[in-house]
Amino acid sequence: MRGERSHTAGEALLLRLQRLIARARAAGRERGELLALLDDIETARRGLIRESKAIEDETRQTSVRTTAIGAYLRGAQIGRGRRHN
């Protein structure tokens, strides 16, 4: 299920960010260390953006399904002679 994978991926990204924060606090002033840290931060940022887009797509799809179900139910009620609100 997409929601469970999303949650797992989100947890992994959160853990990764916590490790990056710890590394940033412990990082010295060496250029190589800082460049590696920046690269890791950028990779994590891209992962978060990708996950955010996936969640946005899932939310949009759920909204469309909800609208379709509502329309179906209204049509079914009208077909039975019931009034709809």
C-alpha positions as CSV (number, residue, x, y, z in Angstrom):
1,M,0.0,0.0,0.0
2,R,1.3,3.4,-0.9
3,G,0.6,5.0,2.5
4,E,2.7,2.5,4.4
5,R,5.6,2.9,1.9
6,S,5.3,6.7,2.2
7,H,5.4,6.5,6.0
8,T,8.4,4.2,5.9
9,A,10.2,6.4,3.4
10,G,9.3,9.5,5.5
11,E,10.7,7.8,8.6
12,A,13.9,6.9,6.8
13,L,14.3,10.5,5.6
14,L,13.7,11.9,9.1
15,L,16.4,9.6,10.5
16,R,18.8,10.6,7.8
17,L,18.1,14.3,8.5
18,Q,18.8,13.7,12.2
19,R,22.1,12.1,11.4
20,L,23.0,15.0,9.1
21,I,22.2,17.5,11.9
22,A,24.5,15.6,14.2
23,R,27.2,15.5,11.5
24,A,26.8,19.3,11.0
25,R,27.3,19.9,14.7
26,A,30.4,17.8,14.8
27,A,31.8,18.9,11.5
28,G,35.1,20.7,11.6
29,R,36.1,23.5,9.3
30,E,37.7,21.2,6.7
31,R,36.6,22.0,3.2
32,G,36.2,18.3,2.2
33,E,34.0,17.5,5.2
34,L,31.8,20.5,4.6
35,L,31.4,19.7,0.9
36,A,30.5,16.1,1.7
37,L,28.0,17.3,4.2
38,L,26.5,19.8,1.7
39,D,26.2,17.0,-0.9
40,D,24.4,14.7,1.6
41,I,22.1,17.5,2.6
42,E,21.2,18.2,-1.0
43,T,20.5,14.5,-1.6
44,A,18.2,14.4,1.5
45,R,16.5,17.6,0.3
46,R,15.8,16.0,-3.1
47,G,14.4,12.9,-1.4
48,L,12.1,15.0,0.7
49,I,10.9,16.9,-2.4
50,R,10.2,13.7,-4.2
51,E,8.3,12.2,-1.3
52,S,6.3,15.5,-0.9
53,K,5.3,15.3,-4.6
54,A,4.3,11.7,-4.1
55,I,2.1,12.6,-1.1
56,E,0.6,15.5,-3.0
57,D,-0.3,13.2,-6.0
58,E,-1.8,10.7,-3.6
59,T,-3.9,13.4,-1.9
60,R,-5.1,14.7,-5.3
61,Q,-6.1,11.1,-6.3
62,T,-7.9,10.6,-3.1
63,S,-9.8,13.8,-3.6
64,V,-10.9,12.8,-7.1
65,R,-12.1,9.4,-5.8
66,T,-14.0,11.1,-3.0
67,T,-15.7,13.4,-5.5
68,A,-16.6,10.5,-7.8
69,I,-18.0,8.4,-5.0
70,G,-20.2,11.4,-3.9
71,A,-21.4,11.9,-7.4
72,Y,-22.2,8.2,-7.7
73,L,-24.1,8.2,-4.4
74,R,-26.1,11.3,-5.4
75,G,-27.0,9.6,-8.7
76,A,-28.1,6.4,-6.9
77,Q,-30.3,8.3,-4.6
78,I,-32.0,10.2,-7.4
79,G,-32.5,6.9,-9.2
80,R,-34.4,5.6,-6.2
81,G,-36.6,8.6,-6.0
82,R,-34.9,10.0,-3.0
83,R,-34.3,13.7,-2.7
84,H,-30.7,14.8,-2.2
85,N,-29.4,17.7,-0.2
